[in-house]
Amino acid sequence: MIAFRYIRLVLLVLLVGAASNVHSAAPPKEFYQITVYHFATASQEATLDTYLEKALLPALHRNGSKSVGVFKPIANDTAKDKIIYIIAAFSKWEQLKSFPASLQNDKAYQAAGKDYLDAKYDNAPYQRMESIVLEAFRMATVMNLPKLKSPKAEHVYELRSYESPTEKYYISKVKMFNEGGEVALFKRLNFNAVFYADVLVGSRMPNLMYLTCFENMDDRTQHWKDFVDSPEWKKLIAMDEYKNNVNKADIILMKAASYSDY
């Protein structure tokens, strides 16, 4: 079963690459890792915040990941399953792959993260964790930090995940973002998109994810109204080649932690 999933992943990556017609001199694409912590109590949240701020983020910075986002869904206030998202960018695959092993020899990380790392089995700092590995889109190869003017506490970050019914439909949706002009439309409307990326490894595939951000909730509402009303979007959704290429969309509205890099 694992071998079959790996073969499907390789075929999907090859198909997406073949559809892109990218010249060999195209700029290298970044890789992203989204770590998702599920927690239930205020004590777990406090332990996670301390670990992330004092241990993990500094270790990522030392490893060359200069801009690490830490976000908490607005829905956490009432949700039983509370979540923290950590989004780290890596310039090369090897950098992402080697990072976990590097932590074993990082004395500063080991010292700063001691309470988290040495937590007992019956007092774990989270309920469960998961990891999503992504590769930047061919027309948005690197992360762009948001340019917002309002206080950080007012910012609204929107993480979207679009799943497609099959790999072929997925390729259509990726093309819609790239050559189709959806990325360009987001840019024209100043959505402050941080990244767009293919999910290479995750529990829900095939799918893509992207992160946009806004001054506040009213600003978000206005941006999406402008998007839906735009002639570019109306043209895209009327095209047969892009029909039915998304069958599930998750929309997560979040606030940045005080210690998040952006």
Summary of the structure (lengths in Angstrom):
residues: 262
radius of gyration: 19.0
end to end distance: 39.3
largest distance: 56.6
contacts: 763
relative contact order: 0.19
helix: 43%
strand: 26%
